[in-house]
């Protein structure tokens, strides 16, 4: 069965699901879904639409309410995600997941399904990347840019079903303006196969998140063989194993790895801090040359601990020592009372670049 149809071709296409979500924030690990919009297209071309408000179990900020038009009052009587997980999964299973910035929507759903005890897997296609590949003559590929460029008809913006409808419209227009070969090539470039070593369960490839973070390759005893931060964990792991072996160490790591462990972060700062901490605790072979720093630690500009915000997470810092990351304010007390790490010049090098963003915890309270 071909992946895509084209005009004049009566062969059934792969079933599709055009998806958009509204959420309380940008971090899937801590924020929650407030609305789901799905446009499904069956193999015979039949279209169905579904929209569902979701009670996120946490407050919607004034900024998000203004952006989406979804208020706390609107979701107060809506079901939690766990109550609509079955319906959502039924509309997604067996379909190609299509979304604008698909990593965001797919990642949020994976986290929500996991909390509900449901395993969510499947390929995803990003129409931002698809637009870049099919329309390289244009610089902007946001949904608003596509609305303007292709004259998409928007019933509303930043509501889930309306945005899913817009993505569906773009898909249809792209199929009229580009050949099946061009579209198939653009899709294939987005989803190269993830090749894992033969001793690793290939099903793990479906679990890898397309989010920032750090991954560890460990041997049978759980000892770390390799530690690396990544802007996209799934992509970088795939590239690591697909790249030619340049050194004997590369070969040894690939032969000895038995476990892949990953840690998602809100962004690059969290990934850098976590990588530095993990390396400091790792075997000497994984520790990078330490930065030279003699004498006392640099002057700390606050009377007590401070926080560095990255999206909806807080990196807690005191005397230039990284105490940990709080995904919610409730996690701060445990970090403040935990044993304090010593001064680390590598950690300081990361934090000092963001010194202007540090805020005293006293000022935050």
MARMIVO-464263 format. One record per residue (C-alpha): residue in three letters; x, y, z. Coordinates in steps of 0.5 Angstrom, whole numbers, plus 500, padded with zeros to 3 digits. Example, Ala and Ser with C-alpha at 12.3 -4.5 7.8 and 13.67 -1.06 7.14 Angstrom:
<pts>
ALA525491516
SER527498514
</pts>
This chain:
<pts>
UNK500500500
UNK503507498
UNK504512503
UNK501518500
UNK495518494
UNK496523489
UNK490526484
UNK488521479
UNK490515484
UNK485511486
UNK489506491
UNK488507498
UNK492511502
UNK495510509
UNK490513514
UNK492519517
UNK491523524
UNK492531524
UNK493533531
UNK493539535
UNK494540543
UNK493546547
UNK497545554
UNK498549560
UNK505550558
UNK511548554
UNK514542558
UNK511535557
UNK514533563
UNK510538568
UNK505541564
UNK498538562
UNK494538556
UNK487542556
UNK484541549
UNK485535544
UNK483536536
UNK484531531
UNK482530524
UNK482523522
UNK483521514
UNK481514513
UNK484510507
UNK478511503
UNK479518504
UNK473519509
UNK474525514
UNK472525521
UNK473531526
UNK474530534
UNK475536539
UNK475535547
UNK477539553
UNK481536558
UNK482538565
UNK489539566
UNK489538574
UNK493544575
UNK492552574
UNK492555567
UNK496561567
UNK493568565
UNK498568559
UNK496561556
UNK488563557
UNK489569553
UNK493565548
UNK488560547
UNK482562550
UNK481556554
UNK480558562
UNK480555568
UNK472555568
UNK472552562
UNK476546564
UNK473545571
UNK468540569
UNK472537563
UNK474530564
UNK482528566
UNK486526560
UNK486519563
UNK478519562
UNK479520555
UNK485516553
UNK482510550
UNK478515545
UNK484519544
UNK488512543
UNK483509538
UNK483515534
UNK491515533
UNK492508533
UNK494505526
UNK495512523
UNK501517521
UNK501522526
UNK501529523
UNK502536527
UNK505542526
UNK511542530
UNK510534531
UNK515533537
UNK511538541
UNK504534540
UNK507527540
UNK511528546
UNK505531550
UNK501525548
UNK507520550
UNK507523557
UNK500523558
UNK499516556
UNK504514560
UNK501517566
UNK495514564
UNK498507564
UNK498507556
UNK504505552
UNK503510546
UNK508509540
UNK508510532
UNK511515527
UNK510522527
UNK511527521
UNK512535522
UNK509539517
UNK514545519
UNK519540517
UNK515538511
UNK514545509
UNK521547509
UNK523541505
UNK517542500
UNK517550500
UNK525552501
UNK524558497
UNK520561503
UNK524563510
UNK518562514
UNK514556516
UNK510557522
UNK502556522
UNK501563521
UNK506564515
UNK502558512
UNK495561513
UNK498567509
UNK502564504
UNK497558502
UNK490562504
UNK488557509
UNK481558512
UNK482559520
UNK476558524
UNK480560530
UNK487560532
UNK490557538
UNK484552539
UNK486545538
UNK481543532
UNK481549528
UNK489548528
UNK488541526
UNK484543521
UNK489548518
UNK494543518
UNK490538514
UNK488544509
UNK496545508
UNK497537507
UNK491537502
UNK495544498
UNK502541498
UNK499534495
UNK496539489
UNK502543488
UNK508538489
UNK509531486
UNK508524490
UNK515523489
UNK517530492
UNK513529498
UNK515522499
UNK522524499
UNK521529504
UNK517524509
UNK523519508
UNK528524510
UNK524526516
UNK523519519
UNK530515517
UNK530508521
UNK533508528
UNK539503527
UNK540500534
UNK546495536
UNK543488535
UNK543486542
UNK538492544
UNK531491543
UNK529494536
UNK522496540
UNK526501544
UNK527506538
UNK519507539
UNK520509546
UNK526514545
UNK524522546
UNK525527541
UNK526532546
UNK533535549
UNK536531555
UNK542527556
UNK543519554
UNK547514557
UNK550508554
UNK551502560
UNK554495560
UNK551489563
UNK553491570
UNK550498569
UNK556502568
UNK556508564
UNK560507557
UNK558513554
UNK554520556
UNK552525552
UNK547531552
UNK543532546
UNK538537543
UNK534531540
UNK535524544
UNK532520539
UNK536523533
UNK542524536
UNK542516539
UNK540514532
UNK546518529
UNK551515534
UNK550508532
UNK549510524
UNK556514524
UNK562510522
UNK566507527
UNK572512528
UNK576509534
UNK577503537
UNK573506543
UNK567507538
UNK567500537
UNK568498544
UNK562502546
UNK557499541
UNK559492542
UNK559492550
UNK552497551
UNK546493554
UNK542498556
UNK540505554
UNK538510559
UNK535517558
UNK534523562
UNK529529559
UNK530536560
UNK526542559
UNK532545554
UNK539546553
UNK541549560
UNK538543564
UNK542538559
UNK548541560
UNK548541567
UNK545534568
UNK551532563
UNK556535567
UNK553532574
UNK553525571
UNK560526568
UNK563528575
UNK560522578
UNK562517572
UNK568513571
UNK575517570
UNK574515562
UNK568519561
UNK570525565
UNK572531561
UNK579534563
UNK577539569
UNK577546568
UNK583549572
UNK580553578
UNK585555584
UNK583559590
UNK576560593
UNK569560589
UNK567566585
UNK563571589
UNK556569589
UNK551575588
UNK546573593
UNK544572600
UNK542565599
UNK540560594
UNK537563587
UNK533559581
UNK535559574
UNK528558570
UNK528554563
UNK521554561
UNK517551567
UNK523548570
UNK527551576
UNK535550576
UNK536551583
UNK543554585
UNK547556591
UNK554559591
UNK555557584
UNK553550586
UNK548546582
UNK543543587
UNK538540582
UNK532542578
UNK525543580
UNK519541575
UNK514544580
UNK515549586
UNK513543591
UNK520540589
UNK524546592
UNK524544599
UNK527537598
UNK533540594
UNK534545599
UNK535540604
UNK539535600
UNK546534601
UNK550540598
UNK555538592
UNK562542592
UNK564547587
UNK565545580
UNK568549575
UNK565546570
UNK558547573
UNK560554574
UNK562555567
UNK555553565
UNK551557570
UNK556564569
UNK553565562
UNK546565565
UNK548569571
UNK543575569
UNK537570569
UNK538568576
UNK533570581
UNK534570589
UNK529565592
UNK527570597
UNK525575591
UNK521569588
UNK517568595
</pts>
